[in-house]
Amino acid sequence: MVTPVAAAQASGLGTFSNTIHKLLGTALGDLVHPVVCTAPGWLSGQAPETFLAGRVTNLGTDRQSPFNRVVRAASGWLSARAPHSFQSEAAPIHLASDDASGELPHYHLSVFPAEVAEWMAAGPGKLIIDGTLGGGGHSEAFLNAGADVLGIDRDPEALAHASQRLASHGSRFRTWEGNFADLEETPEVQGGKQADGLLLDLGVSSRQLDAAERGFSFMRNGPLDMRMGPSCARTAADVVNGWSESELSKLMFEYGEEPKARRIAKAIVERRAQRPFDTTLDLADHIEKVIGRHGRTHPATRAFQAIRMAVNEELESLSKALEASARVLKPGGRLLVITFHSLEDRMVKRFLKYRSTAWLDEPGWPDPKPNPDLQFRLLVRKAVVPTATETSLNPRARSAKLRVAELLAPA
């Protein structure tokens, strides 16, 4: 009998996929192959479900299981014999992220899969609302745990993809096309149902970034669109070509935290007077021409982030969803929010801090006063951040933060 270790060591890089499929079967092989071939050593000594909980459950922690033995052997063998195969930007697996510093491939693992599964505590008889369905990774984990899931997304393509992926779960999985800010308008909530959990995983999905025609990426040429769904009232072109210099400067400074916002805004207005911007590369190249390139981060990163947030009204949507969460969840229901940049995290942190503070005290008050808006109990005092293993697998996940709270029963 050929052992997994021997097979992995004996195989050439070109036949490695066949080896994995023979050892693990087609379905699991399809999952494992890209993982072990792009992340040497990242699973050594760790349970595989830490990173694969959104795709496959109950893989086991036995280091001598075929799965673990293949992963460990392949990781060590590939890193020793094909180190250069891991240097390409296209090679690594990327987790969900709105970081616009580069492109993302179609393969996708959700950020914090194990942590989200643990804190959501999904199970039979529970209703979980995934406010940002995307690729369906988190929803799949909830469904595998036995819960019913309502997946919300304003992107029809994401809904179609997730519906196909999760079709085997039948009526326990339902979708709703719309903005998570309007989650109170879903048939379930309108029908009087309250949820046991609400997940908001903010940012742009890898599929949206990969599709040049969606206009999110400055690495691929496409129309200046950036809409997460067809219901968005404006496009990136409307913002870039229509907003005043002061509006653009304020937008990029506040939403993109771009220190050179004034210079970029001035250059945009001057150029569009001659010819409007109509493609992503046209805008990205002009920004780079104006402020230059320093370091590894593309100079258009912050500007593109700010424009995208304005097009999709991301902070406004987040604020509405946070306010609605207490009305949608049942007592004891969990609210989980994953953010990727400081503006979002600051908003979530302030909301949860205020809504979980029992007594308010201000300078000049003789005594503290009870908080009339007390609604939540923090389950995690500080935000959960990615482990070193996760960030080494996907550097773009380094800015992700997870905050968790539980709705209190009415006083």
N, C-alpha and C positions, 0 to 999 in steps of 0.2 A: 504493500500500500504506500502510495506517495503521500508524505505528510505535507501540511500546508507550508511549513518552513522550508522543506526541501524543494517543494514546487516553486515557491517564490524566489528562492535563491538560484534555482536552475533556469528559470525562465529568462528570456531576453525582454527588453523593454517593449518590443513590438508585440510579443505574445502574452504580456502580463495580464491583459484584460481577459483573455481566454482562460488563463489559470484561475483567476478570481471567480469567474462565472462557473467553472467546473466545480470548484470547491464549495461555493456558497449558493449556487443556483442563480437563475436569471434575475429574479426580482431583487434579491439582496445584493447580487453582484453589480447590478446597475447602480446601486447606491454606493457601495463600498469602493468601487474602482476609482472614481474621481477623488475620493477622500484620501486613500492611501497613496495615490500617484501624485498628489500635489502638496501633501503636508507631511514630510518625513519626520517621524519621531514624535508627532504631536499627541499621539494617544498612548505613549509609553506609560504604563502603570496607572492609567485612568480608565474609568468605565466608559464604554463607547456611547452610552445613552446621554452622556453629558452634552455631546454636540449633535446627536442624531435623534433626540427625543421627538422632534417635530416631524420626523420621517418614519422611524421604526421604533417600536416600543419593546421593552422587556428583552433586550439583547443579552442581558446577563453581565455579571461582573467577573466571571471566572476567567482568569488570565490564561488558562489552558484550553478555553473553548476555541473551536475552529475560527470564529470571527476574530477574536483577540490575537490568536497566533498568526493569522494571515496579516493583520494590520501591523503587528510589531515586526514581523519578518520583512514585510514589504517596505515598511518605513526605513528600517535600518539598511536594507539591501539597496534601496533606491538612492538614499542619501549618500551612500558610500560609492556606488557605481555610476550614478547619473546626476551628480550635484548640479550640473549646469541646467538640467531640465526644470529646475525650480526658480530660475532667475527671470523668466519671461513674465511680463505683466499679465499675460492672458492665462497663465498657469494656475495661480492660486484660486481657491474657492473663496468667495466673498459672501459675507453675511449681509442681511438687510441693512441698508445705510442710506442716508441722504447726502453723504459727503460727496461733493461734486469734484473732488480732486482727481478723478479718473473714471474709467469705464468699469462696468460690472458685467460679468458673463451671465448667461442664462441660468446656469446651475445656481441654486440658492438654498441656503440654510438660514433659518430664523435666528435672530440674536436672542441670547438668554433662553434657549429652549428648555433646559432643565429647571432654571429658576422660575420661569413663567408657569411651567407645569406644576411645580411644587406650591407656589403661592396661590395659584388659581384654585387648586384643590378640586378640579372638575371631577364629576362622577355621575352615575346613573340618576336620573330624575332631576338633574340640574340644567338650567338654561344659561349658556354663556354667550354673550354678545362680543363678537370680534369686530370691533369698529373699523379696523383696517385690515381687511381680509388678505389683500395682496396675493402671494403665492399659495396661501392656505396652510403653511407649515404649522403655525400655532393652532389653528382650528383642527387640523388633523390630530394633533396630540389630545385636544379636548374630546374629540369624537372617539378616539381610541380608548379614552378613559370612561366612556359610556355616557357622556353628557350630550344634550341637544345643543346645537350651535346655530346662531344667526350671524351670518357673515355680511358685513356692510362694506361696500366699496363704491366709489363714484366712477371707476374705470370699468366699462363693459367688458373689455378684454380680460381683465383680472377676474371678473366674476365668471366668465365663460371657462377660463382655464381652471379655476378652483372648483367649479361645479363638475367639470369632467374628472378632475383628480379625486374628488371626494364623493363621487356618485354612489359608490358602494355602501355608503352610510344611509342611503335612502332618505326617508322623511325626517330623520334626526338632524339633517343639515339643510338649512334654508338660506337664501341670499336676498339682499335688498340693495338695489342700485341707488346710491345717494351719498351725501356727505354725512360723516359721523356726527357732525354738529346737529343734524336733524334726526337723531336716532329716536326721539320721542314720536316721530311720525311713522315709524315702522308698524306694520300690521300687528305684530306681537304686543308692542307697548300700547298701541291704540286699543287693542283688545283686552287690556287690563293686566297683562302678564308683567311680572317683575323678574329681573334677571338675578342670578346668583353670582355673576361675574361680568365685568366689562374690561376689555383689553383695548388700549390705544397704542399702536406701534407706529410712531410718527415717521414721516419722511417719504422719500421716493423709492419705489421698488426697483429691483435690478432689471426687470422686464421693461419698465418705463425708460430707464437710463439707456438700455441697450438699443432701443428702437429709435433710430435717427429721426424718423418722421414725427416723433413726439416732441422733439425740440428741447430736451432737457440737458443733453450733454454737449459740452464744448469740444469734445474729442471727436465727435462725428457731425458731419454737416447735415443740417436739416432746417426746417422752417422754424422761425422764432415763435414757438407755440407754448410749451411748458404747462399746458392744462392737464390736470390729473383726470379730468372727465369732461364730457361734452357740455355739461351744465354750467361750467365756468363762464362768467360773463365776458371776460377779456383774455387776450393772449399776451405773450411776452412782447410781441411786436407792438401791440397797443400801448404798452407801458414804455418801451424804449423809444418809440417814435412820437408818442403823444404827451408824455408827462413833461412838465417844465424842468429846467435845470435844478431849481431848488428842491423840487419834489424828488427827482432822481437822486440828488445828493443825500437828502434826508433818508430816503429809502435804503440806499446802500450803506449808509453809516449806521442806521439803527437796526435794520434787519440782517445786513451782511457783516456788520462790525468792520467795515472796510475803512482803514485810516486814510486812504487816498480817494475817498468818495467824491470830493469836490472836483478834483482834477479829472476823474473819469466822467462825471456828469457833464462837465464843461466840454470835454472832447466829444462826447456822444451828441450833444446838441449842435456843436459846430459841424460835425460830419453829416448828420442827418439833414441839415439845411441844404446840402448838396445832393445827397442821395440817401433815402431811408434805409435802415437796416432790415434785412429780410431773412437772413440765415444765421444759425448759431455760430458758425466759424467766422462769418463777417464781423459779428460783434466781439467774439473772443479774440480774434486777431487784432482788432482795433484797440481793445483794452490792453493787450500785451504790448502793442506798439507805443501806447501812451505811458505806461508805468514800468515797462520792462519785466523781465523774468528774474526772480531771485529765489534760489533754493528749489526744492522739488515741487512745491505747490504751484499749480497753474495760476497766473495772475488774475484770471477771470473767475476763480472759484467763488469768492465772496459776493461778487456782483451777480453772478448767476443764481446763487442761493437767495439773495434778496429779491430778485425779480420773480423767481419761482414762488416765493412765499407771498408776494403781493398778488400774483396772478391767481393763486389758489386760496387766498385769504386764510392762510394756515394758522396764524395766531388767533384770529377772530374765531375760526372754527374750533380750535382747542379750547378757548375760553367758554364758548357755548356748550361744548360737550362736558366740560368739567362741571359747569353749573347744572346741567341736566342729569349728571350721574347719580345724584342723591335721589332723584325722582324716579329713575329707571331701575335702580338696584333695590332688592329687598333687604331688610335688616340682616346684617351678617354677610351681605354680598361684598365681593372683593373688587376693588378698582386697581388696575395695573396700568401704568403709563411708561412707555419707553421713549426717551427723547435722544436726540443726536446733537443738539447744540445748545448753547447757554441760554438763549432767549426762551426756548421751549421749557427747558428744565427749570429756569427761574420762575416761570409762570406756574408750573405744576407745584414746585416747592412752596411758593407763597400761598397758593390756594389750599394745599393740604395742611400747611402749618396753621393757617388761620382757622380752618374748619375742624381742626383737631385740638385746638386750645380751649380748655374749659373756662378759664378765667382770663379776662383782659385787664391790663393795667397800663395806665398812661401817666406821664409826669403831670402832677397837679391834681390827680384824683386822690381823694382821701382813702379810698379802699378799692381793691379790684372788683370788677363787675363780671357777672356770668356772661358768657358769650352766647348771644341769641342764635348764632349761626353754627353752633357746634353740631357736626354731623358725622365725622369720621374718627377712627382710631388708627394711628399709624402702626403698621405691622413691621415696618423697617424704618428705623430712626434716620439713618443716612441712606442715600441712594445706593443701590447695588451697581457695581461697576464690573466690567469684564475681567475675567481672570487673565493672568499672563499667558496661559495656554491659548485662550480664545483670541487675544490680540496678536499673538504670534502667528496664528492661523490666518487672521484677517485684521491687518493694521487699521482698516477703516472702521472697525468696531470700537476703536479705542475711546471714542467720545460718547458711546452709548451709556445711558443711565436708566435704571429701572426703579420706580417708586411704587410702593404698595400700601394700600389703606383698606380699612373695612368699615362699612356703613354701620353706624350705631342705631339701635332701636330708638324710636321716638320717646322723648322724656315723658 
